[in-house]
């Protein structure tokens, strides 16, 4: 992106971003009214978007990609396709066929190796069905929603931002549209993400937007919670949801996990599993779906020691960082060594930096193009209120830059929320440098008096009293000293009047050797479907001079099938060799496919290229002669070498596990020169 | 079970079963009324149950197992535990901690190797959320239900059979219970499984059974569908369920999969994934849960060629088969070679027999005790109406014989159902021995006339006409020839009157070279949680003379962690060796755990034994000297050998992948004699 011609075109746009970025900074520095800051930020984002779109439009590699052609291949060879298609299908749900499923499990296996095994993480596998109180505490019940409107007659639903964008685009393209109207529409579309419910409702009203399908009136904007609801058990009384992320399963098990780790911090927990979001109108293929696989890590550490013992291993890793600051200044992302980024405090701490580097190493290992990967920092206004620092690994696809991995320092938020909701203290302990004496206040229940007055409820009252915070205890003491009464409200909503007869407050001092604290959490969170989609785009190719012959250059580490076996023809003399090779490959745990169907060898190679098989063994007439040999073909270069029958499985194994490279193989074995027959 | 003393006690019970089995056979032969057969079968099952319970009670190994002790260990070391416990927990849901999760993924990895890779299956990964019409076609919406009753006041639900059993047990144990009443209660409890809704309602009424919690009245029995319902999308109009099994995802993709396999049969499809059942009152730990992982295979084949090319490989496999016939005769299960069982038609066909043998090989490989595994054939009356033959792999646990893998020949049922529901023909083709001429009847729509009369509906009508069966076409022809009218009803319920002007019936003959058929399906279906639970029971042990020191003898192939590294003390000289070993193990992809905590070496060994780590490397003072060596310890025998530092990782790798055995290792390396310190 340092092409001077392109930069010249971008310069004025960059300037406009910077100008607005400075305004935002200024407003914040002045402590301006929240609404003014919000408006300025919305304008800033709008300008950033214009810049980014222009930048992408000027990047030729993205433009030349033919998505329809790739999707046709993915469908035809059943990498994945719409679920329940014979029943009409459901949008936002996909079934992974043999190739998609194998690719996905190879990516996950490598993920386990890169993270769970390498970092000795504790891997867990938690329930998908989640009772409501858990997701109330996490904030999902209240906040995990999108805005929609409904057709008042048919009930058809539309995601509000999509609908407005579509309507305004149509409006501005109409013959009668004035240049003023066109500019107005464009302006709203750009700012759409920053508008709130009321502002969006105003847009609906101003342009009199109707249902695009029926022309009917639409309802006011409605907040639609994106979780799938169900009932657990037969009573219909226990409300549950399909989890919208896997993380909560880890947080609610924190105590058990800390204990498993013998009470020591830091430690990291990993989980791979499915999550669900009831999108209002899913689109963009695998990018936005209702059911998806995530791989999440929660790294628990002491909030004041976020250094990482293995940071030294990765500190020289060069990364493309798109900092919040650069975003506000209209600048491009910059190449920075992660060590320098942490040293300069651009990245908040070593642990966060360590994971960012490891995420990059993993993504490059599976085949993501380095020039299409960047880490974008959340700007302070888009960061969840509890996060300290957050960087998204974004991958450039034909849909633009897509967030594929989030990497956030979530501080103590999640454990704090679940502690508050349950009264179970999700904390760790650390030894104090020296023992100290602390004042302790506690409420002492008069069990006899409580039992007499409250009968069965006495236990609930005692339990609730034990959970009161120091602040609340002070309040109790004040009230008892005042009118002698304290009203306790239980979790079930019931209230009880307590008095000096039933409770008292006791003060004492004790010596403590350890202190409790709520650990901080650093969370790398991988969207496996999105990564997979980006990888497919990055590896999609067509043969020079033959646009119909498409293939995927997936690295053998993740390729669904490692090797094909093709007998030159259906001559039965080839069969024993084909079978022998197949058994040997199975024994070496190498997935493979025998294609003994009719069709020229070139045509069959083309078929194996389509499903990304990196290596192909051909059994031909020379195989029948001693010393028995076969040819081994490389998908990417289409070059072949001649290898001994007994050796070839070992060579494929070494290639598939990256113990050798095709270049080395071609140096070691004689090239087999034969024009590959055309696929036609 | 051939102990003569035990057999003597069982003989009268065996006789009672046989007597009843013969009665059932007789009734069937006579074509007796269905109700009479059903009653006789219920009595047969009841007698079988008495026999089986007696048999189990006389088997000492099961009795001596201390389930509470094992469950305590599983909980304490977080193999698995109740989900959302800090929120009070939900019954029937479990979270797998680090050890449970690793054990589960090792079992699944081996499963993939044994089935998906070895048999070159097509592995798929389909959606969990399933729209209602799919599960209507499969029969789940109508039939996948259990009976329950509700407390009329509190709404509390009880699974009907559990409730009755509990109530009658209480009744017969009461002081005032007469011997007659006790006998009556016992009789009902035994026959409970065979009673229908009305009969159960009668039992409720007769014994005036109330809610065991409140004493309140109960409702009539209600059928409760066990699927979790939800809504897909925001309209609230698309009803969906969480899938109750993974199989349907495979069936609805049959066309794509057949095409992927280039139209050829047989082929097998595998899927690993979660399924959900909203049990009324889950219990028995991992045996009956609401959320569980299944591994299912659908093997599609020509219904008239169910032989299997690899049957020869496994035909000598000895299996414990508990045939329907033996069950009716009160006999034990018998040891049979699977080749002989198929030859004698005891097992319906080679494909079914092949999978049964492979299931057994897999279960034994992960560590299931051979003497606790049997294959029980469904008796004709308990088989789903569409199945030809069905054998369950049952594993003996402290809960009795538990069905862990089903292996059924489901004939053409599933593909037929989805074809009927969608009109999409889920069929395969095969070449006819010789071409043949067939008469074809088809309905020819007069498009112009249809368009004129029915406007937009014309296309739906034409589509519906194209789907009519030969039978229906004959009916159309008759009706047109009669009153000249034919009333067509569309899928949406609308009817249209057609006549000679809009349609006609054409007859022609054509030469066909292939014939279509609906493939048969053989379905091995694995309940992973149940297998895992049984495996834990089978591998649970306590050290001789120290009942507090428990461990699991899990084979290293599936053990959660393959190796521990224990420095003898916290002497810092050991650290570089510990780190070097840890890196080398990671490089060799061996999961391992460094335990450098304080505590005697014996105590730390005991801790690694608890989580089933099969091998332990100890770094001691001899390690510091040249030549550097370490000790390697075997969990099961507690023996140690002294091995070179550079060699030890290779030895552990060979042990973990079953390339060598501990016996061989002890022959190769010097024994290291040291009294293992006690755990106390």
Interface residues (C-beta under 8 A of the other chain):
Chain A: X77 X78 X81 X83 X84 X85 X86 X87 X90 X91 X93 X94 X95 X96 X97 X98 X100 X101 X102 X104 X105 X113 X117 X118 X120 X122 X123 X124 X125 X126 X127 X128 X129 X130 X131 X133 X134 X148 X150 X155 X156 X157 X224 X228 X229 X230 X231 X232 X233 X234 X235 X236 X237 X238 X240 X242 X249 X252 X253 X255 X256 X257 X259 X260 X262 X274 X276 X278 X280 X290 X291 X418 X421 X422 X424 X426 X586 X589 X591 X593 X594 X597
Chain B: X77 X78 X81 X83 X84 X85 X86 X87 X90 X91 X93 X94 X95 X96 X97 X98 X100 X101 X102 X104 X105 X113 X117 X118 X120 X122 X123 X124 X125 X126 X127 X128 X129 X130 X131 X133 X134 X148 X150 X155 X156 X157 X224 X228 X229 X230 X231 X232 X233 X234 X235 X236 X237 X238 X240 X242 X249 X252 X253 X255 X256 X257 X259 X260 X262 X274 X276 X278 X280 X290 X291 X418 X421 X422 X424 X426 X586 X589 X591 X593 X594 X597
